[in-house]
Amino acid sequence: MKDSSEKPAKGTFLQAMKAVAWAFFGVRKHTDHDHDAATLAMGQVIIAGIIGAALFVVGVLLLVKFVTS
């Protein structure tokens, strides 16, 4: 049996990017959200959010440039 005082394993940056992508999409299971909240550090989520937002903006700009050219 696991000891309840054990801390969960630290989340990876890829897990943080996945959590941010689901947040952008707006759909997330409650259990997955709880797992992310327990394992991901706030710094990981902030950096992943900034990268995700930058990729989104670049993607929209490229789409607009493609459509208007």
N, C-alpha and C positions, 0 to 999 in steps of 0.2 A: 504494500500500500504506500502511496506517495505521502510525504509529509506536507501538510497544508501550509506550512510556513515557507516552503520552497518558492523562490521567485520563478516566474516563467522565463523561458529562454528569451534572449534579446532578439528583436526582429531585425531582418536584413533590410538593406536599402531597396531591394526589389519588392519586398513586401510593402514598404512604405509607398512606392510608386503605384503598386496595385491598389492600395487603399485610397490613394488620391484619385486614381482613375475611376474607381467606383464612386467616389464622392462627386466627381464632375458629372458622371452619368446620373447620379441621384438614386441608385438602387443598391441596397446592401442588406444582407441578412443581419439580424440582431446579434446572433452568436458570433459572426465574423467581425462585426464592429467591436464587440466586447473583447474578443481575442486581440484585435489590433490595438485597442486601448491599453490592454495589459502588457503587450510586448514591444510596441513601438515607442521610441523616444520622441519627445516633442520636436527636437532639432531635426530628426529624420523626416518627420511629417512636414515641417516648414520648408525644408530644402526641396523635398519632393514636390510640394505644392508650387513653389516658385518655378521649378523646372517644368512641371506640367502646364502651368499657365503660359510660360514662354513658348513651349511647343505648340500650345493651342493658338496663340497669337500668330506665330510664324506660319502655322498651317492655314489659318484663315487668310492671311496676307497672300500666301502662295495660291490659294484657291481663287481669290479675287483677281490676282494678276493673270492666272490661267484663263479665267472666264472672260475677262475684259480684253485680252490680247487676240 
